[in-house]
Amino acid sequence: MIIIFIMVLAVPMFVCANIALWFFGVRPYIHRHGRSCITAANWGYSIWADLTTAWEIGKEEGCFPLSVKLLFSLQVIEVLVFLFVLIGSTML
């Protein structure tokens, strides 16, 4: 029951934070550097494609902006939370 409660609270929080960081942080960063943003089949693919583009720009410059670092860490945390819930729910 606690696992379901955590998922109900955590998933919308991560999704809203991801979309906000992507829309207000990563996309303007890509535009400032003269690259085009990628529009994909859904929001998740677009966020991931833009994140990889921003990561490549950061590699070329030698520094990554905070929005790219935060978005990448939120993506990793989302995957870990999903795996934790999946493994935890199968053990019950």
Sequence and secondary structure as in RCSB ss.txt:
>XXXX:A:sequence
MIIIFIMVLAVPMFVCANIALWFFGVRPYIHRHGRSCITAANWGYSIWADLTTAWEIGKEEGCFPLSVKLLFSLQ
VIEVLVFLFVLIGSTML
>XXXX:A:secstr
 HHHHHHHHHHHHHHHHHHHHIIIIIHHHHHHTT      SSHHHHHHHHHHHHHHHHHHHT   HHHHHHHHHH
HHHHHHHHHHHHHHH  
